[in-house]
Each structure stands twice: as structure tokens, then as C-alpha cells.
Amino acid sequence: MITGGGNGIGRATAVRFAAEGASVVVADIQEAKAQETVGLVEAVGGKAVAIGVDVVNRDDNDAMAQLAVDTFGGLDIVVTAAGISHASYDSGDIENEAKWLQERADQVDDPARAVADMDIDEFRKVMAVNVEGTLFGIQACLSRMLDLKTGGSIITLASIAAKHPDAGPLPYVCSKSAVWMMTKKLARELAVADIRVNSIGPGFIETSMTAVIDMMPEDRTDALWDGIPMGRKGQPIDIANAALFLASDESRYFTGEILHPDGGYFTE
Ligand SMILES: NC(=O)c1ccc[n+]([C@@H]2O[C@H](COP(=O)([O-])OP(=O)(O)OC[C@H]3O[C@@H](n4cnc5c(N)ncnc54)[C@H](O)[C@@H]3O)[C@@H](O)[C@H]2O)c1
């Protein structure tokens, strides 16, 4: 099961897993993009099925978990990659990102005022998709995994923003920090059911979500690249490879861990 499988990291993970023989459910709010991912999976000789899912909707999550069992007869790996960087984020809409950056130009010069004026609905939207959406997806899949008694591996998508306040806007860093703590707590709760729960905390990866960085003034991005010893973004496949390790028996003694494919960001 891969939520957010219609683009970026989720899509790369779906294709990577399928190439290793996994049957994949590709769940995404953008159903057409999920279907495109299924096409990419089939192109590498893999099996996948797409479903339109809003991760904040419990019925949608239930339908996606049931689809895995009905279509493939099991459910043992869950990757929760659906996420947003800000309330109006719409994956793949680059013009929308340019508009968002423009609207925030004043806030960069007066960050304290921006906090005072922050719209709480925007905060709640990011928390709902990134935190509740992660939990709902896990709950729906977990209930089937417990019935099936086959154990498994759950992989959440946190971020370097889970631990570093500079790696995103206020709602985003709060949401990713919550996803990381949720991961550790679930690891402790689910060990008894032979289900491991780990997280990936990527640095800046080249997807729609980081396209906004390329639109920023050079003085801001220079500082950002200076903070990354490798001096560049990573690729979605770098995260898919980490997810593959966490999904496989090669990581069988890992639970409650976070891996940071980040080009050295956390060496400071
Ligand atoms: N790109 C990065 O640098 C980076 C770094 C750290 C963490 N992450 C995290 O990795 C995950 C994937 O991000 P990405 O970079 O691949 O972005 P992306 O925009 O390419 O992919 C996100 C996917 O999630 C889907 N989605 C958004 N809201 C949804 C909802 N309510 N229900 C179902 N699907 C929804 C989108 O349609 C999209 O297909 C996110 O959780 C993100 O926060 C990304």
C-alpha cells in the first residue's frame, strides 16, 4: 500500500517495489496520477491497482485497505507518502507554488508578524493531511494486517523538518515532528503483532514539493545548499531505495527508527 503514490516519492517507491516483485495499491487524491503510476509499474512488468483516496477521509482509507486484500489477498507493507507542504499545496501545480511564494514574500522580512497573523485553518489543514492522514491510513491497513496475522512493515514519511525548524514552514515542521513521534509510539505498540514501524526523514528531494526552492532568490538558496555537504537535492529513487530496505527483511531488527537520506544535512 502506498499513499501519495501518484507523484514524487510515492510514485518512485511504487515502481521500485513492483520491480522487486511486490503487488502495489497506488492510493492518491489525484486518481489520474495514480493511474499513471500503475502504467509505469506495468512497464517494468509489475502489478498495481490505483484508487482515488483523500487520506483525511476514513471511508476512503477503509476502501483502499480492503482493495489490497480483495485484489492481492494480503497486505504487509504500508508506505504513507501522501503529504502537503502548505495548506494550498496542489502536487504538480507549479504556478500555484509560484503564487504561494509571492504571497509569502512580506512574511520572510517580518517572520514574527507572520506568526501572529497565521491563519489557524491553514495550520489545521496541514496537520490534518500529514498527521491524521498518516494515522488514518495506518489504522485502516493495520486492522487488516492484524486479521491476516502475517506481520509486516509500516513506513511513514517524516522529513528533516521533523527535527530541524529551518526545513519548512511552521505547520509543516510541526506535522512532521508529530509523524516522527507517532512512528516511535506505534513501533512500541505494534511490535507484539510482528509489525515494524519506521520512518524516512528525507532532505530536499527533487519533486513538485521542492520546485518552490528553485523559484527563490539566489541569496536564500545559496544558504540552503551551503547547509547540505553534497550541495544538491536528492532524487525520489534515493528515498524509494531507503523504503525498500525498511520494507525488506534486511531491516528486520529495525523498528521505531528514522533514516535520513539528506546529503549530509544532519552532520552539523
Ligand atoms: N520532496 C521532499 O524534499 C520531501 C522531503 C521530506 C519529506 N517529504 C515528504 O514526502 C512525502 C511525499 O512528498 P513528495 O515530495 O513526493 O511530494 P509530491 O507532491 O510529489 O507527492 C505527494 C503526493 O501526495 C498526494 N496527496 C496530497 N494530499 C493528499 C491527500 N489528502 N490524500 C491522498 N493523497 C494526497 C499528492 O497528490 C501527491 O501525489 C510527503 O509526505 C512529504 O512531506 C518530501
The ligand as a MOL file (V3000), in Angstrom:
LIG
                    3D

  0  0  0     0  0            999 V3000
M  V30 BEGIN CTAB
M  V30 COUNTS 44 48 0 0 0
M  V30 BEGIN ATOM
M  V30 1 N 10.3370 16.3010 -1.5680 0
M  V30 2 C 10.9840 16.4700 -0.4420 0
M  V30 3 O 12.0210 17.1290 -0.4010 0
M  V30 4 C 10.4870 15.8610 0.8430 0
M  V30 5 C 11.3330 15.9540 1.9540 0
M  V30 6 C 10.9040 15.4040 3.1490 0
M  V30 7 C 9.6870 14.7840 3.2370 0
M  V30 8 N 8.8840 14.7240 2.1410 0 CHG=1
M  V30 9 C 7.5880 14.0610 2.3040 0
M  V30 10 O 7.4790 13.0120 1.3850 0
M  V30 11 C 6.1060 12.8190 1.0620 0
M  V30 12 C 5.9520 12.8110 -0.4530 0
M  V30 13 O 6.2870 14.1120 -0.9460 0
M  V30 14 P 6.7920 14.3740 -2.4340 0
M  V30 15 O 7.9790 15.2310 -2.3540 0
M  V30 16 O 6.8380 13.1010 -3.1860 0 CHG=-1
M  V30 17 O 5.5980 15.3130 -2.9470 0
M  V30 18 P 4.6220 15.1190 -4.1900 0
M  V30 19 O 3.7800 16.3280 -4.2190 0
M  V30 20 O 5.4050 14.7670 -5.4090 0
M  V30 21 O 3.7440 13.8440 -3.7780 0
M  V30 22 C 2.7590 13.9050 -2.7820 0
M  V30 23 C 1.5750 13.0750 -3.2200 0
M  V30 24 O 0.6030 13.0730 -2.1680 0
M  V30 25 C -0.6800 13.2530 -2.7470 0
M  V30 26 N -1.5980 13.8270 -1.7630 0
M  V30 27 C -1.6060 15.0850 -1.2410 0
M  V30 28 N -2.6390 15.2370 -0.4090 0
M  V30 29 C -3.3010 14.0520 -0.3740 0
M  V30 30 C -4.4550 13.5950 0.2960 0
M  V30 31 N -5.1710 14.3940 1.1200 0
M  V30 32 N -4.8550 12.3170 0.1080 0
M  V30 33 C -4.1620 11.4870 -0.7350 0
M  V30 34 N -3.0750 11.8930 -1.4190 0
M  V30 35 C -2.6420 13.1480 -1.2450 0
M  V30 36 C -0.4390 14.2030 -3.9160 0
M  V30 37 O -1.4960 14.1710 -4.8690 0
M  V30 38 C 0.8850 13.6640 -4.4680 0
M  V30 39 O 0.6840 12.6640 -5.4400 0
M  V30 40 C 5.3320 13.9400 1.7560 0
M  V30 41 O 4.8100 13.4680 2.9640 0
M  V30 42 C 6.4120 14.9600 2.0310 0
M  V30 43 O 6.0880 15.7840 3.1180 0
M  V30 44 C 9.2490 15.2440 0.9510 0
M  V30 END ATOM
M  V30 BEGIN BOND
M  V30 1 1 1 2
M  V30 2 2 2 3
M  V30 3 1 2 4
M  V30 4 1 4 5
M  V30 5 2 4 44
M  V30 6 2 5 6
M  V30 7 1 6 7
M  V30 8 2 7 8
M  V30 9 1 8 9
M  V30 10 1 8 44
M  V30 11 1 9 10
M  V30 12 1 9 42
M  V30 13 1 10 11
M  V30 14 1 11 12
M  V30 15 1 11 40
M  V30 16 1 12 13
M  V30 17 1 13 14
M  V30 18 2 14 15
M  V30 19 1 14 16
M  V30 20 1 14 17
M  V30 21 1 17 18
M  V30 22 2 18 19
M  V30 23 1 18 20
M  V30 24 1 18 21
M  V30 25 1 21 22
M  V30 26 1 22 23
M  V30 27 1 23 24
M  V30 28 1 23 38
M  V30 29 1 24 25
M  V30 30 1 25 26
M  V30 31 1 25 36
M  V30 32 1 26 27
M  V30 33 1 26 35
M  V30 34 2 27 28
M  V30 35 1 28 29
M  V30 36 1 29 30
M  V30 37 2 29 35
M  V30 38 1 30 31
M  V30 39 2 30 32
M  V30 40 1 32 33
M  V30 41 2 33 34
M  V30 42 1 34 35
M  V30 43 1 36 37
M  V30 44 1 36 38
M  V30 45 1 38 39
M  V30 46 1 40 41
M  V30 47 1 40 42
M  V30 48 1 42 43
M  V30 END BOND
M  V30 END CTAB
M  END
